[in-house]
């Protein structure tokens, strides 16, 4: 099936965009927040430094995340302090770079992400479970597409796009085991997901090429890689996808808890640029 890539083209000015992740240190209200050692001033300083580094290394977009806020709350239980901190961080990063910025609030905090995105002028949010449901260490997580679509309408924020995981990592989908991954992708697309994200089973693990190809062949919206893309597998996986979100691989020793490694980012983006040229010439 031919995919309509207009949503990605509205946000990015390049084919197969690579989105780097700004993994904010623990935010106010989370168990690991340390106001004395890593208060908001230090959190914002690190976020801006990493954003500028990745932009200078050629990354095409940035996604702000509260990944250090585990164990995660869900949905309406996520506090206003998290939304406020995400909005401030997103605004600071957006002011520091020229590339587009998005937001992701764990765990499936779509309304928190959308509120922060609207306040800070972000271009998209990532939604882990748009439709259907799955079970993980955080319990049952249900689809939030219906309420998010209405919330976006309420806020008049149609310019903020929904990038949605299908068969999301870190969980079991046995409760919808009669639905194939391709059927789940159709579920998300038919219910308004504007970009689909395909991942491996956990952070840093890539989906296999057949899974990516199957997604791309059966839906009409863009498909991007959401985990595990590396310099070694980029050629194989980007052939079937329209871009990627990269987190762990851009960090020192391929560990998401470490600082950004500029050399890894530069080397990776040079490989992607070569792939883009080959695709254009071919």
Secondary structure by P-SEA (a helix, b strand, c coil): ccccaaaaaacccccbbbbbbbcccccccccccccccccaaaaaaaaaaaaaaaaaacccbbbbbccccccccccccccaaaaaaaaaaaaaaaaaccbbbbbbccccaaaaaaaaaaaccccbbbbccccccccccccbbbbcaaaaaaaaaaacccccccccccccccccccccccccaaaaaaaaaaacccbbbbbcccccccccaaaaaaaaaccccbbbbcccccccccccccccccbbbbcccccccccccccccaaaaaaaaaaaaaaaaaaaac
